[in-house]
Amino acid sequence: MTSFHTHRAKVHDPSLPLYRRHSALRTCLTEFAPYGLRATYHHLTVRARMPRHLETDPGSLLRAVDELHEARELWRARAEEYAAQRRAEKRAGRRQPARTPWWHLSWRGSPDSAWQHDPFLHPPLSLPDYVRRQNALLDGADLPGCPACGEQGPPVPLSTGHDRAELCRACARVLTPCPCGRWHSFEPTLRVGWSRTWRREHMSGTGEPDRHWPGVRGTARIERLAAYHDPHGPYASVLRP
């Protein structure tokens, strides 16, 4: 069985080759990835300023894994509280939880989160801030803006082929689903292969995002998402806008 702490220690070990330390970071992401593995990795490359060539800045690996570790500790503390709370509720005869914990939805995949399909669209928050926000919502806090990132700007309307949904302009979270009542996922028409993301082709040699790749960012990228029937929902045919 893998251990997050074991592989975090490998990332910190300067005696190991950089490629092994980088692979250890990926293993850490298989243990904890709030945005899903691909989107969380993309987030860390940008936040930690991880260059295309790791030998330029080996410390970027440490910045990445330490941010991941801080967020994981916040999640673990809340998950342990939640488990204790549920045990007490079950003893009292309450079998159904009042709220589904956010980590069940994040890691299982949700049609409300476009970053499950497009790793370049995810909340701009640091991972610890994202976990704090989700923990607060789980505790019943009434927070303004997008549930995922707090963005309060006008949403981006997106056609579903027969009506429209509204997505957060910062992270593409579905704020208002299509009124048809069907489940839709929102996927990129501009697709980027995982191998290219893993090699950090979206980053420059100095650790800054490459402004010329993959070509479309921000709201313009959200506007290019296509709506599909979610394969886990009650309908399987494709909707084209």
N, C-alpha and C positions, 0 to 999 in steps of 0.2 A: 504494500500500500504506500502511495506517495505521501509526502508530508510537506506542507507549505513551508514550514520553518526550515526543514532540511534543504529545500531547493532555494529558499531565500539566502541561506548561508552560502550556498554555492555561487549565487550572483555576487555576493560580497567577497568571495575568495579571489584575491589577485593572483594566486599561483595557478589558477585554471586558465586555459585559453579562452579568449573572448567568445568564441562560438559556443563553448560549453556553458558559459555564464549566461549567454543570450538564450540558449535552449532551456536553462533552468528557470529563467523568467517566464518562458512559455508554459512550463509545467506549473508554475505558481498560478498562471491564469486559468489552467484547467481546474484548479482548486477554488478559485474565487475570481469572478469576472462580472461585476454588476451590470455592465452593458452587453454582456455576451463576449466571447473570446475575441472575435475580430474587432469589434468596436472598442472594447476596453484596451486592446493592444494599440490600436490607432490613437486613442486618447493618450496613452502613456508615451508614445513616441513624440507627440506634439508637446505635452506638458513637460516631459523630461528633456526636450530638445535633443532627441536621439538622432545623430547624423546617419547618413547612409553607410559610412565607414566607421565602425565602432571604435577603431583604434584612435580616431580623432578625439573622442571624448568618452573614455571608458566609464567615467563617473555618471554618465547618463543612465546606465543600467542600474546604478544604486539609487538614483533619484526616482526611477520608475518603480522599482520593487518596494522602496520604502513608502511611496504614496499608496501603493496597493496594500501593503501591510497595515498602514494606519487605518485605511477604510475597512479592512477585514476585521481588525480588532473592534471597531465600532459595531460592525454587523454581528460579530460573535457575542458581544455583551448583550445586544438587544435580542438576539436569537435565543440565548439562554433564559432571559427574562420571559420571553414569549412562551417558551416550552414550559417553564414553571407555571405561568399563568394558565396555560391550557390544561395542565394536569389538575390544577385546582378547580377549573371550570368543569372538567369532566367528572371529578368527584362530586361536584354539586349537581350533576345531571345535565349540564349544558354541553351537548355533543357538537353543535355547530359553532364555529368561531364567529365572533362579531365582525371581524375583518380578516381577509386573507393576507398573510404577511407578504410584503413587497418582493422578497427574494424568491418566493415560489413562482411569482409571475415573471420576474426578470429572467430567471435561469431556465424556465420551461419555455419561454418565448411567448410574446404577446402580440396580437395584431395591432395594438395601440402604439407599439414602438417600432418605428420604421428603421431604427438602427440595427434591428435584428437582421435586416436584409441589406442595408447600406451602411457599412461601418464608418463612413465619413459623416454620418448624421448621428449625433449623440449629444447629450447635454454638455454645455460648456463649463459646467461646474467641476471643481476638483473632485476626485472620488470620495474623499472624506466628507466634503460638503454635500455631495449627492446622497450619501448614506445617512447623514444627519437629517437631511430634508425628508427622506423616505421614512426614517424612524419617527420623525415628528408627525407625519401624516398618519402613520400606523397608530400613533398614540392619540389621534383625534384632533390634532392641531388644524386650525383653519388658516392655511397659508395662501397668499394671493398668487395669481398667475398660473402658469403651466404647472401641473403636478410634478413633472419631472425636473424642470429647470428653473421655474419661477418667472419665465419670460411673460411680460404683460402687454407686449405689443400686439397689434391686430394679427389674427391667424391668417394662414395661407389657404385659400379655397382650392380644392383639388377635385377634379371630375372623377366620378366612379363609373362613367359610361351611361348612367341613367339618372343620376343626381349628383350631389357633391358632399364631400366631407371637409372639415376644417382642421388644419394641422398647425402646430406650434411653429412659428417662423424661426426659432432658434435651434430646435432639436427634432422637429417633425413628429412629435408625439401627437396622436390623434386626440384633439380636444372635443370635436363634435363629430360623431360618426355619421355615416350616410343614413338618412332617415328611412331607408328601405328595410332596416332591421337585419340585414345580412352581415356576415362577418367579412371584412375586407382586410387584406394586407397591402402595404404600400411598398413597392419594390423599385429599384433604380432602373431606368432605361439606359443610363450610362453605368455599365458594370465594370468593376475593377477586380481582377483576380486576386485571391488571397496570397498567392506567391509573390506578387508584386508589392502588396502591402507588407508582407513579412520581410521583404528585402528593403523596406522603407524607401521605395522609389518616390514616394510623395514628399520626402524630406531632402533638404539640400545637404551639401557637404559640411556646412557649419552648424547644422542642427535646427535650422529654421524651415518651416513648411515651404515647399516649392510652389511659388505662386502660379506657375504655368502647368501644374499637374495636380489632379487629373483633369483640369480644364474648367469645371463648373463647381462653384462652392456656394455656401450660404443659401439664401432664399431661392436663388435661381436653380440650385440643385433640387430643392424640395419641389419646385414647380415641375420638374421633370420626372417625378415619381409616377409610376403607373399603378392603378388599383386593380387588384385581383381578388377573387373569392379566396378567403383563407382556406388552405387545404385541410385544416383541422376543424373547419366549421361545417355547417349543414349543406353547403353548396360547393361543388368542385369545379365548375366550368369557369373559364377565364373571362373576365370583363375587360374590355379595352376602352380607354377613354377616347 
